[in-house]
Amino acid sequence: MKVEFIEARYKEKVVLPNWVIKKLPKELALFATVQFIGSLQEIKKQLEDNNIKVKLYRPKHTKYKGQILGCSIEKFDSKSFLYIGDGQFHPKALLLKNPKTTVFCFNPIRKKFLIINEKEIIPWLRKKKGALLKFMASFNIGVLISSKKGQNRIEDALRLKEKLPEKNLYFFIFDTLNFEELENFPFIDCFINTACPRIAYDDYEKIRKPILNLEDIE
């Protein structure tokens, strides 16, 4: 089955209020979800006109510079970020990979501004620490593998057999993960996720067993 992805763009022009600009540092990296990517260059110019140095990165799996995807966030050479979008998943994902930074968030639709830092991800860090301890003590490990293009990492998953010879690995391949189906395998002690990393963060409570992203054990 062929799949076509259609971008849903916000039709209004996004302009940062002056009161928001005044709260920003003099150097930052600018990111936006695809809905607002059409306004990114104008936002960049607006910031630069206010003597703010702006960096635009293009993470893997993205089409545009400055586009952000939760599954492709990496370590960036910046101490501050400005996120244009709604919700806190993407800003918190930035903090997970860049913990000693500050993320300034502006929601263009609700005109809300928020500043978050490492304190916001402490619950996630505690869960990860507990999952790591469980993983080290576990024998039966379930490995989650997505068949979706851009998320499929079956080769990385299979290499775990060489990296973890002391573990008994079970591989679960899916297109859309049904969390309830994982309840059919009660002998699994811990899961390693090789698909979208938000599964191990946002959906942690749905799985009922400790879960780690592949990067967490590497």
Backbone as ProteinMPNN parsed JSONL, in Angstrom:
{"seq_chain_A": "MKVEFIEARYKEKVVLPNWVIKKLPKELALFATVQFIGSLQEIKKQLEDNNIKVKLYRPKHTKYKGQILGCSIEKFDSKSFLYIGDGQFHPKALLLKNPKTTVFCFNPIRKKFLIINEKEIIPWLRKKKGALLKFMASFNIGVLISSKKGQNRIEDALRLKEKLPEKNLYFFIFDTLNFEELENFPFIDCFINTACPRIAYDDYEKIRKPILNLEDIE", "coords_chain_A": {"N_chain_A": [[0.829, -1.187, 0.0], [0.644, 2.141, -0.94], [1.672, 5.147, 0.59], [0.905, 8.504, 1.088], [2.184, 11.483, 2.301], [0.892, 14.428, 3.511], [1.545, 17.75, 4.054], [0.338, 19.756, 6.677], [-0.205, 22.977, 6.818], [-0.052, 25.949, 8.783], [-2.058, 28.675, 8.112], [-1.953, 31.364, 8.759], [0.238, 34.206, 9.182], [3.081, 34.03, 11.207], [4.191, 36.002, 13.778], [6.527, 37.137, 16.109], [5.705, 38.477, 19.246], [6.807, 41.606, 20.63], [7.223, 41.566, 23.377], [7.875, 38.954, 23.836], [10.273, 38.635, 22.403], [11.977, 40.226, 23.906], [12.494, 38.637, 26.089], [14.207, 36.726, 25.253], [17.435, 35.098, 24.78], [20.649, 36.302, 23.505], [21.61, 34.618, 21.62], [20.573, 31.739, 19.91], [19.089, 28.559, 18.938], [16.766, 27.903, 16.424], [13.639, 26.319, 16.131], [10.786, 24.665, 14.656], [7.581, 23.072, 14.364], [6.254, 21.321, 11.497], [3.898, 22.568, 10.76], [4.274, 25.285, 11.125], [6.462, 25.931, 9.665], [6.588, 27.471, 7.395], [6.743, 30.085, 8.197], [9.194, 30.375, 9.285], [11.6, 31.518, 8.241], [10.968, 34.232, 8.198], [10.586, 34.686, 10.909], [13.158, 34.191, 11.782], [14.528, 36.341, 10.55], [13.249, 38.434, 11.876], [14.19, 38.048, 14.48], [16.954, 38.378, 14.072], [17.004, 41.031, 13.281], [16.647, 42.124, 15.708], [19.059, 41.871, 16.893], [19.702, 39.243, 17.624], [21.431, 36.282, 17.438], [20.93, 33.61, 15.264], [20.64, 30.128, 14.859], [20.066, 27.542, 12.488], [19.244, 24.256, 12.349], [19.237, 21.108, 10.606], [17.846, 18.315, 11.415], [18.109, 14.685, 11.15], [15.825, 12.882, 9.054], [14.161, 15.016, 8.604], [12.705, 17.517, 6.43], [13.153, 20.195, 6.095], [15.298, 22.947, 7.018], [15.447, 23.767, 10.407], [13.128, 22.42, 11.005], [11.421, 20.333, 13.308], [11.326, 17.088, 14.653], [10.102, 14.684, 16.868], [11.285, 12.18, 16.867], [13.807, 12.477, 15.867], [15.553, 14.078, 17.214], [18.657, 15.364, 18.314], [21.959, 15.806, 19.742], [22.772, 19.152, 19.965], [24.8, 21.979, 19.117], [24.219, 24.24, 20.91], [23.139, 26.494, 23.47], [20.691, 27.496, 24.029], [17.26, 27.309, 22.983], [14.657, 28.176, 20.717], [11.417, 27.315, 20.42], [8.825, 26.957, 18.144], [5.576, 26.238, 18.26], [2.984, 23.953, 19.453], [2.177, 22.309, 22.59], [4.348, 20.249, 24.735], [5.967, 18.134, 24.126], [8.012, 18.138, 22.103], [9.784, 20.256, 23.019], [10.594, 19.087, 25.492], [11.791, 16.791, 24.566], [13.971, 17.919, 23.282], [15.353, 18.801, 25.549], [16.006, 16.376, 26.745], [18.013, 15.369, 25.109], [19.687, 17.493, 25.191], [20.477, 18.399, 27.94], [21.516, 20.472, 29.617], [20.48, 22.942, 28.884], [18.259, 25.665, 27.878], [14.882, 25.939, 26.941], [12.885, 27.994, 25.094], [9.536, 28.524, 24.557], [7.042, 29.204, 22.185], [3.683, 29.466, 21.536], [2.0, 29.918, 18.671], [-0.722, 30.007, 18.129], [-2.271, 30.171, 20.493], [-0.898, 32.236, 21.578], [0.856, 31.96, 23.704], [3.601, 31.879, 25.996], [6.423, 30.134, 27.176], [8.976, 29.026, 29.383], [11.257, 26.449, 29.733], [13.363, 24.112, 31.49], [15.966, 21.82, 32.56], [14.738, 20.817, 34.862], [12.171, 20.121, 34.181], [12.273, 17.623, 33.044], [12.927, 15.807, 34.94], [11.145, 13.755, 36.049], [11.036, 11.967, 33.826], [13.756, 11.257, 33.648], [14.121, 9.896, 36.054], [12.445, 7.695, 35.657], [13.807, 6.495, 33.547], [16.214, 5.802, 34.762], [15.305, 3.886, 36.615], [14.348, 1.974, 34.801], [16.716, 1.225, 33.541], [18.093, -0.062, 35.612], [16.388, -2.246, 35.99], [16.609, -3.436, 33.482], [19.314, -4.292, 33.475], [19.182, -6.329, 35.318], [17.535, -8.148, 34.158], [16.533, -10.998, 32.125], [14.872, -11.931, 29.99], [14.199, -10.123, 27.243], [12.241, -7.876, 25.407], [12.222, -6.671, 22.115], [11.247, -3.889, 20.401], [10.214, -3.228, 17.152], [9.658, -1.121, 14.479], [7.913, -1.23, 11.36], [7.633, 0.913, 9.758], [8.616, 3.32, 7.32], [11.474, 5.267, 7.843], [11.34, 4.907, 10.55], [12.062, 2.33, 10.858], [14.388, 0.208, 12.176], [15.64, -2.271, 11.948], [18.07, -3.534, 11.458], [19.788, -2.41, 13.372], [18.462, -3.368, 15.598], [18.763, -6.172, 15.36], [21.479, -6.403, 15.69], [21.719, -6.331, 18.376], [21.781, -8.895, 19.306], [24.405, -9.667, 19.188], [25.57, -7.777, 20.831], [24.364, -8.21, 23.271], [24.781, -10.93, 24.377], [24.231, -12.352, 26.668], [21.587, -12.041, 27.18], [18.168, -13.039, 26.648], [16.579, -12.54, 23.771], [13.584, -11.265, 22.315], [11.889, -10.482, 19.4], [9.687, -8.02, 18.312], [7.751, -7.079, 15.705], [6.046, -4.454, 14.087], [3.503, -2.386, 12.534], [1.707, -0.386, 13.465], [1.827, 0.151, 16.83], [0.167, -1.828, 19.141], [-0.526, -1.481, 22.331], [-1.873, -3.072, 24.145], [-1.581, -5.628, 23.143], [0.933, -6.366, 23.934], [0.589, -7.326, 26.436], [0.144, -9.986, 26.157], [2.476, -11.302, 26.459], [3.689, -12.061, 29.075], [6.061, -13.011, 30.13], [8.115, -11.408, 29.386], [10.567, -9.315, 30.664], [11.541, -6.732, 30.347], [11.521, -4.027, 27.971], [13.082, -3.017, 24.909], [13.069, -0.249, 22.919], [13.121, 0.421, 19.506], [11.819, 1.986, 17.773], [9.84, 4.94, 17.281], [11.072, 7.314, 19.553], [9.375, 8.499, 21.394], [7.666, 6.62, 22.37], [8.878, 5.401, 24.548], [8.774, 7.464, 26.307], [6.314, 9.173, 26.362], [4.422, 7.119, 26.305], [4.977, 5.393, 28.32], [3.519, 4.512, 30.608], [1.555, 2.939, 29.486], [2.595, 0.505, 28.839], [3.428, -0.994, 31.013], [5.6, -2.509, 31.685], [9.087, -2.045, 32.299], [10.703, 0.155, 29.997], [13.096, 1.028, 27.55], [14.747, 3.284, 25.325], [16.69, 2.456, 22.424], [19.04, 3.968, 22.341], [19.45, 4.511, 25.001], [20.663, 2.318, 26.172], [22.929, 2.093, 24.757]], "CA_chain_A": [[0.0, 0.0, 0.0], [1.397, 3.384, -1.015], [1.25, 6.165, 1.546], [1.298, 9.862, 0.735], [2.159, 12.373, 3.45], [0.519, 15.783, 3.116], [1.838, 18.713, 5.115], [-0.761, 20.63, 7.095], [0.438, 24.244, 7.156], [-0.812, 27.024, 9.409], [-2.222, 29.655, 7.04], [-1.676, 32.725, 9.208], [1.629, 34.592, 9.343], [3.501, 34.013, 12.607], [5.071, 37.107, 14.163], [6.806, 37.116, 17.542], [5.444, 39.745, 19.949], [8.004, 42.25, 21.168], [7.438, 41.165, 24.766], [8.542, 37.649, 23.794], [11.648, 38.852, 21.943], [12.746, 40.816, 25.005], [12.818, 37.596, 27.061], [15.082, 35.753, 24.613], [18.873, 35.364, 24.851], [21.239, 36.918, 22.322], [21.991, 33.559, 20.68], [19.712, 30.568, 20.088], [18.743, 27.72, 17.79], [15.337, 28.059, 16.151], [12.957, 25.121, 15.636], [9.329, 24.732, 14.546], [6.925, 21.935, 13.741], [6.029, 21.575, 10.068], [2.745, 23.456, 10.599], [4.702, 26.684, 11.157], [7.758, 26.042, 8.992], [6.497, 28.508, 6.373], [7.033, 31.398, 8.799], [10.453, 30.304, 10.023], [12.586, 32.476, 7.738], [10.569, 35.568, 8.64], [10.877, 34.749, 12.34], [14.621, 34.3, 11.871], [14.877, 37.723, 10.222], [12.746, 39.278, 12.96], [15.125, 37.904, 15.595], [18.237, 38.972, 13.704], [16.804, 42.489, 13.307], [16.726, 42.505, 17.118], [20.425, 41.543, 17.332], [19.767, 37.885, 18.162], [22.082, 35.355, 16.513], [20.042, 32.453, 15.096], [21.132, 28.932, 14.159], [19.058, 26.632, 11.957], [19.751, 22.911, 12.12], [18.336, 20.18, 9.91], [18.041, 16.957, 11.943], [17.79, 13.579, 10.252], [14.41, 12.59, 8.767], [13.392, 16.234, 8.351], [12.781, 18.031, 5.062], [13.522, 21.606, 6.092], [16.105, 23.477, 8.107], [14.624, 24.294, 11.489], [11.991, 21.536, 11.293], [11.683, 19.46, 14.445], [10.581, 15.841, 14.808], [10.46, 14.074, 18.146], [12.063, 10.952, 16.683], [15.111, 12.739, 15.246], [16.281, 15.092, 17.971], [20.005, 14.947, 18.637], [22.742, 16.77, 20.492], [23.054, 20.33, 19.16], [25.793, 22.882, 19.677], [23.532, 25.465, 21.323], [22.77, 26.531, 24.879], [19.294, 27.932, 24.128], [16.427, 26.987, 21.831], [13.325, 28.766, 20.608], [10.505, 26.352, 19.779], [7.561, 27.501, 17.668], [4.633, 25.132, 18.131], [2.167, 23.732, 20.647], [2.56, 21.131, 23.362], [5.676, 20.237, 25.348], [6.735, 16.935, 23.796], [9.229, 18.479, 21.377], [10.739, 20.934, 23.908], [11.157, 18.161, 26.471], [12.699, 15.918, 23.833], [15.202, 18.704, 23.133], [16.051, 18.798, 26.831], [16.538, 15.042, 27.009], [19.271, 15.241, 24.369], [20.503, 18.672, 25.496], [19.93, 18.652, 29.282], [22.009, 21.687, 30.29], [20.061, 24.068, 28.059], [16.956, 26.258, 28.161], [14.016, 25.965, 25.77], [11.861, 29.031, 25.096], [8.444, 27.989, 23.744], [5.985, 30.152, 21.83], [2.537, 28.871, 20.849], [1.476, 31.004, 17.818], [-2.19, 30.015, 18.077], [-2.77, 30.681, 21.774], [-0.061, 33.375, 21.966], [1.399, 31.673, 25.029], [5.057, 31.788, 26.061], [6.831, 29.28, 28.293], [10.405, 28.729, 29.466], [11.473, 25.205, 30.454], [14.755, 23.681, 31.598], [16.186, 20.415, 32.927], [13.831, 20.409, 35.935], [10.941, 19.58, 33.596], [12.426, 16.231, 32.585], [13.346, 14.958, 36.063], [10.361, 12.507, 36.109], [11.489, 11.064, 32.767], [15.091, 10.76, 33.991], [13.956, 8.914, 37.131], [11.895, 6.483, 35.051], [14.857, 5.865, 32.757], [17.158, 5.187, 35.692], [14.688, 2.657, 37.115], [14.289, 1.005, 33.713], [18.072, 0.727, 33.318], [18.384, -1.026, 36.671], [15.609, -3.449, 35.69], [17.2, -4.052, 32.293], [20.557, -4.975, 33.819], [18.868, -7.519, 36.109], [16.569, -8.971, 33.425], [17.026, -11.981, 31.154], [13.987, -11.94, 28.827], [14.073, -8.75, 26.756], [11.474, -7.694, 24.183], [12.749, -5.595, 21.267], [10.166, -3.344, 19.58], [10.732, -2.815, 15.841], [8.622, -0.583, 13.591], [8.095, -1.486, 9.926], [7.387, 2.162, 9.039], [9.767, 3.976, 6.714], [11.976, 6.342, 8.694], [11.407, 4.417, 11.926], [12.523, 0.952, 10.852], [15.805, 0.047, 12.543], [15.751, -3.707, 12.195], [19.476, -3.924, 11.494], [20.288, -2.05, 14.707], [17.836, -4.273, 16.569], [19.36, -7.505, 15.248], [22.844, -6.353, 16.221], [21.666, -6.517, 19.825], [22.096, -10.286, 19.621], [25.848, -9.729, 19.405], [25.936, -6.9, 21.936], [23.783, -8.704, 24.521], [24.708, -12.404, 24.284], [23.756, -12.921, 27.935], [20.142, -11.817, 27.28], [17.28, -13.793, 25.754], [15.891, -11.469, 23.054], [12.39, -11.551, 21.535], [11.694, -9.355, 18.502], [8.289, -7.714, 18.008], [7.696, -6.192, 14.545], [4.686, -3.922, 13.962], [3.304, -1.13, 11.812], [1.181, 0.468, 14.534], [1.967, -0.617, 18.067], [-0.986, -2.012, 20.008], [0.072, -1.71, 23.645], [-2.575, -4.165, 24.82], [-1.053, -6.903, 22.654], [2.151, -6.708, 24.673], [0.177, -8.043, 27.646], [0.126, -11.423, 25.847], [3.823, -11.845, 26.65], [4.02, -11.7, 30.467], [7.403, -13.458, 30.502], [9.068, -10.346, 29.069], [10.911, -8.531, 31.855], [11.866, -5.357, 29.997], [11.47, -3.781, 26.532], [13.959, -2.048, 24.253], [12.331, 0.358, 21.816], [13.929, 0.928, 18.393], [10.924, 2.794, 16.929], [9.781, 6.343, 17.702], [11.494, 7.386, 20.961], [8.339, 8.977, 22.308], [7.025, 5.442, 22.968], [9.492, 5.17, 25.852], [8.547, 8.628, 27.16], [4.899, 9.502, 26.511], [3.57, 5.927, 26.433], [5.599, 4.518, 29.323], [2.524, 3.927, 31.508], [0.691, 2.007, 28.763], [3.263, -0.766, 28.586], [3.415, -1.682, 32.311], [6.921, -3.082, 31.919], [10.117, -1.03, 32.026], [11.057, 0.274, 28.586], [14.205, 1.925, 27.249], [15.093, 3.463, 23.922], [17.954, 1.803, 22.075], [20.145, 4.859, 22.69], [19.659, 4.505, 26.448], [21.554, 1.23, 26.574], [24.168, 2.173, 23.992]], "C_chain_A": [[0.875, 1.253, 0.0], [0.796, 4.409, -0.044], [1.769, 7.526, 1.094], [1.132, 10.757, 1.962], [1.924, 13.806, 2.973], [0.762, 16.728, 4.292], [0.621, 19.586, 5.407], [-0.152, 21.923, 7.615], [-0.547, 25.219, 7.804], [-0.863, 28.186, 8.42], [-1.875, 31.077, 7.458], [-0.163, 32.977, 9.314], [1.971, 34.657, 10.827], [4.507, 35.139, 12.84], [5.275, 37.055, 15.665], [6.47, 38.468, 18.17], [6.738, 40.322, 20.52], [8.295, 41.817, 22.603], [8.078, 39.783, 24.864], [10.008, 37.818, 23.415], [12.528, 39.378, 23.072], [13.176, 39.773, 26.039], [13.834, 36.588, 26.521], [16.551, 36.112, 24.78], [19.396, 35.904, 23.522], [21.732, 35.902, 21.293], [21.14, 32.335, 20.958], [19.601, 29.769, 18.797], [17.229, 27.736, 17.638], [14.763, 26.784, 15.555], [11.452, 25.376, 15.563], [8.812, 23.408, 14.014], [6.548, 22.316, 12.315], [4.846, 22.511, 9.827], [3.169, 24.917, 10.474], [6.005, 26.926, 10.401], [7.756, 27.144, 7.934], [6.817, 29.898, 6.891], [8.433, 31.467, 9.395], [11.482, 31.332, 9.551], [12.251, 33.905, 8.173], [10.806, 35.752, 10.134], [12.38, 34.915, 12.561], [15.068, 35.732, 11.594], [14.436, 38.681, 11.321], [13.695, 39.23, 14.157], [16.456, 38.585, 15.294], [18.155, 40.502, 13.67], [16.843, 43.032, 14.734], [18.046, 42.052, 17.752], [20.525, 40.203, 18.054], [20.362, 36.968, 17.09], [21.295, 34.049, 16.467], [20.747, 31.34, 14.327], [19.941, 28.11, 13.685], [19.715, 25.286, 11.676], [18.731, 22.115, 11.298], [18.614, 18.764, 10.428], [17.678, 15.896, 10.903], [16.284, 13.362, 10.182], [13.582, 13.849, 8.493], [13.63, 16.724, 6.927], [13.339, 19.443, 5.016], [14.483, 21.927, 7.232], [15.189, 24.09, 9.159], [13.408, 23.45, 11.807], [12.362, 20.59, 12.428], [10.743, 18.262, 14.424], [11.041, 15.188, 16.099], [11.364, 12.869, 18.004], [13.446, 11.214, 16.106], [15.901, 13.822, 15.976], [17.634, 14.531, 18.404], [20.685, 16.009, 19.49], [23.108, 17.928, 19.569], [24.036, 21.245, 19.894], [25.161, 24.238, 19.994], [23.157, 25.354, 22.794], [21.309, 26.928, 25.088], [18.57, 27.599, 22.843], [15.142, 27.804, 21.889], [12.475, 27.809, 19.801], [9.207, 27.045, 19.42], [6.601, 26.337, 17.433], [3.797, 25.008, 19.389], [2.638, 22.477, 21.364], [3.986, 21.221, 23.886], [6.501, 19.009, 24.993], [8.06, 17.291, 23.129], [10.232, 19.251, 22.254], [11.38, 19.998, 24.926], [12.105, 17.162, 25.802], [14.028, 16.629, 23.57], [16.029, 18.671, 24.41], [16.664, 17.438, 27.15], [17.872, 14.828, 26.311], [20.234, 16.385, 24.67], [20.139, 19.171, 26.895], [20.36, 19.963, 29.936], [21.644, 22.943, 29.504], [18.726, 24.625, 28.557], [16.159, 26.305, 26.868], [12.932, 27.021, 25.981], [10.777, 28.602, 24.109], [7.401, 29.076, 23.464], [4.921, 29.422, 21.015], [1.872, 29.965, 20.008], [-0.043, 31.108, 17.814], [-2.759, 30.608, 19.357], [-1.991, 31.886, 22.282], [0.493, 33.196, 23.381], [2.908, 31.449, 24.948], [5.449, 31.037, 27.323], [8.333, 29.064, 28.224], [10.573, 27.46, 30.291], [12.954, 24.861, 30.462], [14.801, 22.238, 32.1], [15.241, 19.921, 34.023], [12.576, 19.734, 35.395], [11.06, 18.113, 33.217], [12.882, 15.303, 33.702], [12.497, 13.686, 36.181], [10.776, 11.499, 35.047], [12.844, 10.456, 33.111], [15.02, 9.708, 35.095], [13.417, 7.593, 36.581], [12.974, 5.737, 34.264], [15.873, 5.161, 33.655], [16.607, 3.878, 36.246], [14.639, 1.575, 36.056], [15.668, 0.425, 33.422], [18.456, -0.319, 34.36], [17.65, -2.346, 36.424], [16.199, -4.188, 34.496], [18.45, -4.854, 32.651], [20.295, -6.269, 34.59], [17.962, -8.501, 35.37], [17.248, -9.906, 32.43], [16.2, -11.968, 29.874], [13.672, -10.504, 28.391], [13.271, -8.732, 25.454], [12.006, -6.496, 23.411], [11.653, -5.146, 20.309], [10.746, -2.763, 18.295], [9.573, -2.331, 14.976], [8.945, -0.918, 12.138], [7.922, -0.214, 9.102], [8.688, 2.747, 8.509], [10.18, 5.162, 7.584], [12.096, 5.944, 10.144], [11.983, 3.004, 11.999], [14.03, 0.883, 11.1], [16.096, -1.415, 12.845], [17.207, -4.159, 12.254], [20.104, -3.594, 12.848], [19.743, -2.996, 15.767], [18.499, -5.65, 16.541], [20.793, -7.537, 15.778], [22.878, -6.508, 17.743], [21.993, -7.949, 20.227], [23.588, -10.454, 19.887], [26.26, -8.909, 20.628], [25.466, -7.427, 23.29], [23.67, -10.23, 24.501], [24.159, -13.06, 25.543], [22.249, -12.775, 28.112], [19.399, -12.722, 26.291], [16.368, -12.779, 25.06], [14.7, -11.992, 22.253], [12.071, -10.304, 20.703], [10.218, -9.211, 18.118], [8.255, -6.675, 16.878], [6.254, -5.756, 14.322], [4.688, -2.714, 13.04], [2.808, -0.076, 12.784], [1.17, -0.351, 15.819], [0.675, -0.617, 18.863], [-0.451, -2.4, 21.391], [-0.581, -2.876, 24.377], [-2.042, -5.528, 24.383], [0.205, -7.331, 23.406], [1.834, -7.448, 25.972], [0.136, -9.554, 27.42], [1.481, -12.086, 26.066], [4.326, -11.487, 28.053], [5.421, -12.11, 30.888], [8.476, -12.419, 30.166], [9.305, -9.488, 30.308], [11.072, -7.046, 31.549], [11.834, -5.219, 28.477], [12.546, -2.786, 26.119], [13.225, -1.537, 23.021], [13.292, 0.881, 20.753], [13.089, 1.781, 17.444], [10.956, 4.244, 17.404], [10.122, 6.453, 19.185], [10.426, 7.861, 21.918], [7.566, 7.814, 22.941], [7.565, 5.216, 24.382], [9.278, 6.331, 26.812], [7.059, 8.842, 27.42], [4.03, 8.286, 26.813], [4.085, 4.943, 27.473], [4.558, 3.8, 30.166], [1.648, 2.889, 30.819], [1.297, 0.611, 28.657], [3.358, -1.627, 29.847], [4.71, -2.423, 32.622], [7.959, -1.994, 31.64], [10.486, -1.022, 30.545], [12.142, 1.321, 28.42], [14.312, 2.116, 25.752], [16.454, 2.837, 23.663], [19.15, 2.654, 22.504], [20.454, 4.834, 24.188], [20.619, 3.418, 26.891], [22.871, 1.254, 25.793], [25.147, 3.15, 24.618]], "O_chain_A": [[1.75, 1.399, 0.853], [-0.421, 4.51, 0.109], [2.945, 7.669, 0.758], [0.069, 10.784, 2.582], [2.665, 14.325, 2.139], [0.242, 16.519, 5.388], [-0.035, 20.087, 4.494], [0.363, 21.96, 8.732], [-1.714, 25.298, 7.421], [0.179, 28.635, 7.94], [-1.541, 31.908, 6.614], [0.611, 32.041, 9.515], [1.242, 35.263, 11.613], [5.541, 35.212, 12.176], [4.309, 36.941, 16.42], [6.91, 39.503, 17.669], [7.658, 39.575, 20.852], [9.453, 41.71, 23.006], [8.743, 39.472, 25.852], [10.885, 37.216, 24.033], [13.698, 39.008, 23.173], [14.126, 40.004, 26.787], [14.272, 35.697, 27.249], [16.891, 37.288, 24.908], [18.665, 35.953, 22.533], [22.212, 36.277, 20.224], [20.994, 31.929, 22.111], [19.967, 30.235, 17.719], [16.499, 27.599, 18.62], [15.312, 26.229, 14.603], [10.912, 26.194, 16.307], [9.521, 22.701, 13.296], [6.525, 23.497, 11.968], [4.794, 23.181, 8.796], [2.504, 25.701, 9.797], [6.585, 28.009, 10.491], [8.81, 27.692, 7.612], [7.13, 30.795, 6.108], [8.823, 32.496, 9.949], [12.161, 31.95, 10.372], [13.147, 34.691, 8.479], [11.18, 36.837, 10.58], [12.812, 35.684, 13.42], [15.895, 36.276, 12.325], [15.153, 39.623, 11.659], [13.969, 40.259, 14.776], [17.017, 39.277, 16.143], [19.126, 41.185, 13.995], [17.042, 44.227, 14.954], [18.143, 41.874, 18.966], [21.325, 40.041, 18.975], [19.851, 36.893, 15.973], [21.022, 33.449, 17.506], [21.366, 31.575, 13.289], [18.934, 27.995, 14.384], [20.633, 25.193, 10.861], [17.536, 22.411, 11.299], [19.519, 18.091, 9.933], [17.021, 16.188, 9.904], [15.562, 13.631, 11.143], [12.398, 13.737, 8.176], [14.634, 16.383, 6.301], [13.932, 19.847, 4.015], [14.482, 21.266, 8.271], [14.27, 24.842, 8.835], [12.712, 23.726, 12.785], [13.492, 20.105, 12.494], [9.539, 18.396, 14.209], [12.237, 15.147, 16.389], [12.131, 12.559, 18.915], [14.195, 10.266, 15.872], [16.819, 14.412, 15.407], [17.74, 13.373, 18.807], [20.06, 16.985, 19.905], [23.692, 17.712, 18.507], [24.087, 21.275, 21.124], [25.532, 25.256, 19.41], [22.89, 24.263, 23.3], [20.75, 26.732, 26.167], [19.155, 27.598, 21.76], [14.612, 28.085, 22.964], [12.772, 27.524, 18.64], [8.558, 27.648, 20.275], [6.794, 25.544, 16.512], [3.881, 25.846, 20.286], [3.402, 21.683, 20.815], [4.736, 22.133, 23.538], [7.614, 18.846, 25.494], [9.113, 16.804, 23.541], [11.42, 18.93, 22.236], [12.577, 20.102, 25.195], [13.097, 16.741, 26.397], [15.088, 16.006, 23.631], [17.251, 18.531, 24.366], [17.731, 17.365, 27.76], [18.764, 14.178, 26.858], [21.438, 16.273, 24.44], [19.556, 20.247, 27.032], [19.611, 20.509, 30.746], [22.418, 23.899, 29.466], [18.146, 24.126, 29.522], [16.69, 26.668, 25.819], [12.157, 26.944, 26.935], [11.075, 28.343, 22.943], [6.942, 29.769, 24.372], [5.2, 28.846, 19.964], [1.238, 30.858, 20.57], [-0.594, 32.171, 17.53], [-3.643, 31.463, 19.303], [-2.361, 32.492, 23.287], [0.587, 34.152, 24.152], [3.421, 30.905, 23.97], [4.892, 31.264, 28.397], [8.9, 28.933, 27.139], [10.09, 27.389, 31.422], [13.704, 25.258, 29.57], [13.797, 21.527, 32.067], [14.971, 18.722, 34.102], [11.986, 18.881, 36.058], [10.047, 17.428, 33.083], [13.191, 14.139, 33.45], [13.063, 12.614, 36.394], [10.859, 10.304, 35.328], [13.058, 9.264, 32.889], [15.774, 8.735, 35.074], [13.862, 6.515, 36.976], [13.048, 4.509, 34.305], [16.334, 4.062, 33.344], [17.326, 2.883, 36.342], [14.857, 0.4, 36.35], [15.777, -0.755, 33.088], [19.069, -1.335, 34.034], [18.21, -3.425, 36.621], [16.282, -5.417, 34.496], [18.621, -5.978, 32.178], [21.095, -7.202, 34.524], [17.652, -9.57, 35.895], [18.358, -9.657, 31.96], [16.764, -11.991, 28.78], [12.967, -9.772, 29.086], [13.573, -9.472, 24.518], [12.217, -5.427, 23.984], [11.18, -5.937, 19.493], [11.644, -1.921, 18.329], [8.608, -3.066, 14.768], [10.106, -0.893, 11.732], [8.05, -0.25, 7.878], [9.727, 2.679, 9.165], [9.341, 5.958, 8.005], [12.855, 6.552, 10.898], [12.351, 2.536, 13.076], [14.83, 1.426, 10.337], [16.712, -1.75, 13.856], [17.543, -5.066, 13.015], [20.857, -4.394, 13.403], [20.445, -3.378, 16.703], [18.765, -6.228, 17.595], [21.263, -8.569, 16.256], [23.928, -6.779, 18.326], [22.429, -8.198, 21.351], [23.99, -11.278, 20.707], [27.172, -9.285, 21.364], [26.071, -7.141, 24.323], [22.565, -10.764, 24.6], [23.678, -14.192, 25.498], [21.68, -13.308, 29.065], [19.931, -13.11, 25.251], [15.476, -12.218, 25.696], [14.791, -13.029, 21.595], [11.994, -9.199, 21.241], [9.588, -10.164, 17.658], [8.677, -5.534, 17.066], [5.34, -6.581, 14.36], [5.726, -2.099, 12.795], [3.405, 0.992, 12.917], [0.568, -1.423, 15.876], [0.148, 0.437, 19.219], [0.019, -3.521, 21.587], [0.077, -3.585, 25.139], [-2.051, -6.478, 25.166], [0.502, -8.521, 23.502], [2.698, -8.116, 26.54], [0.096, -10.321, 28.381], [1.621, -13.295, 25.879], [5.268, -10.709, 28.203], [5.928, -11.618, 31.896], [9.617, -12.539, 30.613], [8.359, -8.997, 30.925], [10.775, -6.199, 32.391], [12.091, -6.19, 27.765], [12.88, -1.856, 26.852], [12.807, -2.327, 22.174], [14.173, 1.686, 21.052], [13.592, 2.248, 16.422], [11.987, 4.721, 17.877], [9.522, 5.754, 20.001], [10.543, 7.656, 23.127], [6.883, 8.008, 23.947], [6.812, 4.883, 25.297], [9.565, 6.209, 28.002], [6.595, 8.711, 28.552], [3.016, 8.404, 27.501], [3.668, 3.785, 27.495], [4.691, 2.603, 30.419], [1.055, 2.044, 31.49], [0.581, -0.359, 28.409], [3.369, -2.855, 29.758], [4.881, -2.916, 33.737], [7.717, -1.111, 30.817], [10.57, -2.077, 29.916], [12.115, 2.369, 29.065], [14.0, 1.204, 24.986], [17.271, 2.704, 24.575], [20.156, 2.123, 22.975], [21.584, 5.104, 24.596], [21.319, 3.583, 27.89], [23.809, 0.529, 26.123], [26.247, 3.34, 24.099]]}, "name": "protein", "num_of_chains": 1, "seq": "MKVEFIEARYKEKVVLPNWVIKKLPKELALFATVQFIGSLQEIKKQLEDNNIKVKLYRPKHTKYKGQILGCSIEKFDSKSFLYIGDGQFHPKALLLKNPKTTVFCFNPIRKKFLIINEKEIIPWLRKKKGALLKFMASFNIGVLISSKKGQNRIEDALRLKEKLPEKNLYFFIFDTLNFEELENFPFIDCFINTACPRIAYDDYEKIRKPILNLEDIE"}
